[in-house]
Amino acid sequence: MARWSLQIGMFGAFGFFASTTANDLLGVDLPWPVYACAGIAVVWFLGLRSINLGAKVLAALLIAETAILVLLAGAVLVKGGASGLSFDSFAPSNIFVSGVSGPLGLAVAAFIGFEATAIYREEARDPDRTVPRATYLAIGFLGLFYAFISWVIVQAFGSDQAVAVAAKNPAEMFFTAMTQYVGGWATDVQRVLIVTSVLAALLAFHNAITRYVYALSVESVAPAALGRVYPRHGSPWVAGIAQSVLAVVVVAVFAFIGVDPYTKFFLWVNTPGVIGILVLQALAAFAVVAFFRRNRAEHGEGHLRTLLAPAAAGVLLTAVTVLVCKRLDLFTGAGPTVNWTLVALTPAVFLAGMALAARIRRTRPDVYAKLATTDVDTA
């Protein structure tokens, strides 16, 4: 449900950015639902064609998006920033500045998706090596690159002005820096890459969701039709159609009631997904501790991987989740009533899932025993 929420909500962001970019750069003025539905169609097609094509598209877009940011970084460093390069933003005392908890929650939320490497374990040639390696590389690259680019953008405006600029107009901050240090042409390219980056994220979510649905179908929890695999491409095509149709319906509903595609559709629909993923990651960390404590004699792993690291991760993720919930206004821009309603959706869905699992365990023990045992080599 969390990934469903994230993916469908992002179609609002895609429609918003695609509409404004096409209007500003090409003079084409079409409503955002047109672009959102076009994005749904593209994501469905790429998802149908197989995971290999999707991976190639994602890789190409990632390289392009990284390259434009590296170009900005190079220009800022060569020109020495606004007032000389400084490492003031890395001062440890900044951790204790009032209000830092909100941005910390946003930063952790930006890492959502790194765990997707485990979804493709059955499709990897050597999963015991490649999946952990890909996960560590993803976290390492994201952490270092995010930190570097964040430092660069601070240098672009100066340590004494960057916070004020971000507070005034965060959406235009990078565009302003790109125009100032590289040129208007690069800003135009950057705006296009914002649209393609959202499309890449949508494709990644689509591939993950369809495989979840496929697994649930094979395990007799979801309808059997959702487990059908396309003969030529080996993709769970019926699950892909179901996901795409659901996205079209939600986009149509929000378009009909006339809400803003970004501040309402994207942010409000995504918020329960962000909270849900953080909660699931925290629970998974604690589950690792519980699993290895119960099966001490069946593994040869050390205490660092089976106790210390997952326990620390669980505690820190719990703390971050609390911070996100307390400063949810930074995500939504809404009042307390809306924010706490969005927060309440996560425990509501969690309890509903527990109730469903308990019912399956009681009435269909054979199905319950098959949960999380699916081999998805063909998906």
Phi, psi and omega in degrees: 000322181297315180292324176302312180301315181296314184292312183295319178299325182291340175294332173294316178296318179299314179299320180295307183292320180294320180295311182292322180293315179296323180291315183287322185267328185243350183074016179269117184249094177238149180295152185300327180298333178296314179291323179298316180291325175296320177297320178299318180295317180295316180297317179299316182296313180294324177293327179290326190287347177119161184291333182293315178296316179301320180294322179294318178296314179299319180296317180297316180293321179298317180297317180296317181293320178293320182298318183292326177287324176295323177299315177298315180300316179298318180295318180295317181293319180296320182275356176077019178069195182283325183213040182089149182283137182216151178251026180301326184293343179267005180298130181305331181297339180293338180297331185261010177290140180301133177092000183287341183296324180296305176302328177297317177298319177298320181296316180293321179298331180293343180271359181302129180119341181298332183285354182295343179302326182292337181297328185262021182303315183288346180262358180270148181289321180227074189299329181294336178256312189288322182293309175300320180296316180296322179294312180296320178295320180297313180296315181297313180296313181299314182298312181291318183291316177301315181296317181296313182292324177297318177296319180298317182291330174295318179294328181298327181252348182095142183300332183274348183242343188299317181297318180295319179296316180295322180292327184283315183205077184296329183295329183261000187300311182290323178296319179298315179296319181296317179296319183290320188261334183245309181143163182298327180298321180291326177295320177297317178297319180298320180295321177294319181291336173298317180294314181291331178292322176295320178298320179297318178296320179297319179295318179298316178296318181300313180298321180292314183296315182297330178283327172298312181296318177303313181298317179296325178291314179299328180273010174069021175269317176261164179306143185299328182300330182290349180265005180289137181250135180293125187302320186281317187257347179072020182260150178285082193287325179292319176298323178295319178295316180299316179297318182291319178296318177300318179297318179298317181298314181295317177300317181297320180295313181292326177292321181295320181276355170076033179276160177291132185293336182260301186289337180249299184298301184296305187291319182287320180288325182285332186304311177299328178294318178299311180297318181298317179296317179298318178296317180296320178295320178295315179297321179296321179297315178293327179294327177299316179299312182297319182297311183287335174291327181278340185235049184298322186280352187258006180216160180246021182283152180277174183293332181298316184276334185258345183227299188295307183296309180294325178294316178297319178298317179298316180295314182293320178294323176297316179297318180295320179299319177298317179297317180298316180295322180291326181248039184295339178299335177291332177278313193260331186069016183255175180276178183301321183299311179295316184297314181288334173294316178295321178296320183294338181296326182295307177295330179296313179293322179298314179294322178296320178295320177296320179295318179296317179297319179296322179293317179297319180297325182280318187261336182223068184300329179293321178291318180300322181292337182273350184301136178064027178245006188288136172267115184253037179303325184276354185264000000 
